Amino acid sequence: MTRLLTVLATALPLLAATTPASATAPGKPHVPAGVTAGYVVFDRQSAKVTEYRNAHRRFRSASVVKILIAIDRLESRSGVSKEDLALLKVMLRVSDDDAATSFWSRGGQGRIIQRMARKLQLTDTAPPPADKPGFWGYTSLSAMDVVKTYRYLLDRADPKVSGLILGHLRRAGQCGSDGFDQYFGIPRGVRGPWAVKQGWSGYGSTPPVRCRPATSPAARTASAAFTSASPAPAALGATAPSGGTTAAPAGAGPVPDLGRPVLHSTGLVGPGERWIMVLLTAHPAGATWQRSTGQTTRLAREVHLSGTS
């Protein structure tokens, strides 16, 4: 018996040493072949980055830039009209493009990005290039800069500003106003509650299957507010953002990943919104919506597990 115990005492540490790390701790997130990803998980409790990849790589912003547009609009004036409050609601909850175009045009287009980059100290963020000043979705930004934006809202912004913006993100509807299902990435890969701002571009103007939520009161409420309190879409430029004639501000550069579709999932996750999580992805040209959203959701799940464990 004594000999058996001695053998076991010797063997057990060796077995433990050879046990795969994945059996005891989450492995590094797996980025699918052909996909380019940049992500950051920031722990607000420890004030440390707990997971990252390509943290400063620039991506085409798509609708994630709407957070900066909203901050600029709210902080650039002492009061906001009921019409603009309705536009902010649909822009943030159901990612309405016409609302964003309205604010973008009235705010000076790329000068919005200049102001926000300077104020929030965003080192990787730049306005659209000179020949596309009206395309707010061609703003360049990085995962780290999006983390800085959420930290600004949580720690430095006027509570009225942060409360309004984050309040809408906590009520993000499943269906975007364009009919795309925006519950990919964090919403489907991470247990709620969460506050999210999603972004997508390059998948056409019509979804392969129009989103029909089981329950999405936020989307219905936001759409109703937009219809009743906002100018008609034609007045806002319902088609693609105008090319315009205003020169782009200094600092504009090439559009990242132009020709490749992008999907982004960003927001606050965990109890007490402890973690800021940002996942930006660019997919191969011709990638389908279903494949891209599936890959992004799986990656979001892995990033969250690795960054919060």
N, C-alpha and C positions, 0 to 999 in steps of 0.2 A: 504493500500500500504506500509506504514511504517513497519507494522508487517511482510509482505511478504519479504521485503528487509532484515529485521533482521534475518528471518529464513534462507534465502539464504546465507547470510554472515556467518552464523554459520555452515551450511551444506557443503559448498564448500570446506573448509579446510579439513573436515573429508573425503570427497570423494577423495580428492587429496592424503590424507594419506593412503587410502586403495587401490589406483591404483597400480596394479602389476608393479614391477620395470622394467619388460621386455617391458612394454608399453612406457616407457620413456627413457630407456637406454639399451644397449645390455647386455644380461646375460652372465654368465661364459660359455665358450665353453664346449660342451658336448662330452665327449670321449665315443665312442661306447663300449658296453660290450665286453670283451675279447681283446680289443685293449689297448696296453700300449703306452702312449704318453709323450713326453717331448718337451716343446716348450718355446721359449722366443721371445718377441717383444721388441726391443730396439729403443727408440726415439733418433736419433742423434741430434735433435734440443735442447732437454732438457737434453741430456746425462743421461737418466733414463730408466730403464726397466719398461715397461708399462703393460706387461702381462707375466705370466710365469706359468709353471707347470713342476715338476721334472727337474728343470734346470740343475742339476748336475748328473742326472742319466746317466749311460753309455749305449750306444747303439752300435751295430755293424755298422760300418761306411758305408758299401757298397761304392758307388762311390763318396760320399761326401768327402772322403779322397783325391780325385784327386786335390782338391784345395791346400792342403798341399804339395802334390807331385809336383805341378806346381811351387809353391813358392820356394821350395827347389831347383828345377832344375834351375830356373832363377837366384836365388841368390847365387848359389854355383860356378858360373863361370862368367867370364867377358863378354863372348860372347856366343851366342846360334846359332847353325847351322840352315840352312834352313830346313834340315830334321827334326830337333827337333821342330822347330817352327810349322811345319806341323802337327807333332804329338800332340803338345800342343793344336792346334786348334781343332782337332777331339776329343781329350780327354775331353776338356772343353765344346765344343758345342754339341756334340752328344754322349758324355760319352763313348768313345771308350776304351774297356778294353785292347786290345793289346798295345795301346799306353801307357797306365798306367803301364802295365807289363814291358815294355821296360825301362821306367824311374825308376821303382821300382828296377829292377835287377841292373841297372847301378849305382843307387844311394846308394846301400848298404842295400836295403830292409828296415827292421825295424829301421835302423839307421836314415833314413829320418824322422821318427816320433819322435825319440829322439831329433834330432836337432831342429825340428819345435816346439815341446812341450817346449823345453828349451828357445828358442828364443822368442816365442809368449806368454810364460807363461801360457800354457794350462795345467791346473791342473787335468783334467779328461781324458786326451788323453794318450793312451798307444798302443804300437805296437802289432802285432799278437802274439799268444803264440809260445813257443819254437818249437813245433812240426808242425807248419804251417807258417814258416817264409816267404814263397812266396805269401801268400794270403793277399794282401794289403787290401782287403775288410773286413778282420777280425780285422782291427784296431778298437780300442774302442775310442769313443768320446761322448761328451755331447752337448746338445743344447747351453749351455753357452759358451763352448769352440769354437763352430762354430761361435757364435756371436763375440767372441774375434778375430777370424780369419778374419772375414769381417772388423772389426774395424782396424785391423792391415793393411789390404790392403788400406782402405780408409784414414787412418790417419798417418801411419808410414812408409809404404813401399816406395821404390823408385818409383816415378811416372811411370817409364817405365815398372816396374814389375806389379804394380796395373793396369795400363792402358791396358796392354796386357791381363791379366787374366779377369778383369771385362769387358773389351771390348768383349771378347768371351762369357761371361755369359749373356751379354745383347743381344746376338744373338743366344742364345740356340735354337737349332732346335727342332721341335716337335718329330721327330723320332730318337730314339737312334740308334747307329750303329748296335745293335743286333736286331732291328725290334720292340722293345717295344715302346709304345707311352709314352714319358716322360712329356707330358703336363697334369700332375695331381697335386693336391695340389695348390700351388701358381698360376701357369699358367692358371688353369681353375677356381680357386676360388677367385682370386684377380684381380681387374682391372689393366691393364698395364698402362704405361710401367713398366717392372721389369727386373732384372738381376737374373738368377737362376742357382743353381747347384742342380740337383736331384740325388737321390740314390735309388736303388732297389736291392733286393737279396732274393732268396728263391722261385722264381716263375718259375724255370726251365730256360732252355736256348732258348726255342722257345715261342714267345708270342702266346696267344690263337687266336688273330687276328693280323696279321702283320700291323704295322702302315703305313698308306698312307695319308700323310698330304695334305690338300687342297692347302696350300702355305707354303713352308718351304725352302726358298732359302739358309738359313744358313746351313741346313743339306746337301743340294746338293753341296754347295760350299765346305764345310768341307770334305765331302766324296771324292770329286774330288781331293782336295789338298792331302789327305792321299794316294790316289791311285797313284798319279803322283810323289809325292816327298818322299814317305816313303818306308822302306824295306817291303818286302812281309810279310803278317801276320805270316807265318810259322817261319820266322826269329825272330819274337817277342814272340813266344809262343802263338799261336792262341787258344790253348786249355786252360783249367783251369790253373792258375798260378802254377808254379812248386813248389814242396815241398822243394826243395833245400837242402843244407847241412849246410848252415851258421846258427850258433846259433843265436837265437833271443836276442835282447838287453835286458838289465835289465829293469824291470818295466812291462814286458808283463804279461798278466793275462788271465783268462778264456774268451772265446768269448761270449759276451753278447747275450742272446736270440737265441743261436744256436738251430736250429730246428724250429724256427719261421720265417716266411718271414717278411722282413722289407721294409718300404717305407719312404723316406725322401724328404722333399721339403724345400729348403733354398734359401735365397737371399735378394735382396734389393727391396723395394716396396715404392710406393707413390711418390708424386711430389718431384723432386729433390733427389730421393732415400733417403727420410727422415728416413725411418724405416728399420732396419735389422730384418728380420723375419726368424726364424728357427723352423721347425716342424719335429720331429723325431718320427716314429711310428713302433711298432712291432705288428704283427697280429697273430691270432691263427694259429697253424699248420694246413695246408690244406686249408687255406683261398684262395679264387680265386682272380685273378688279378682284375677282374671287380669290385667285392665287395670291395676289399681293396682300390683301387684307388678312388672309389666313396666315401667311408668313409673318406679317407684322404683329398679329395677335400672339402667335407662339413666341416670337422674340420678346415681346413686351412681358409675357408671363415669366420668361427666363431672366430677363433683366431685373424685374421686380424681385424675384426669388433670390437672385444673387446679391442684389443691393440692399435687401432688408433683412437678410438672415443673420 
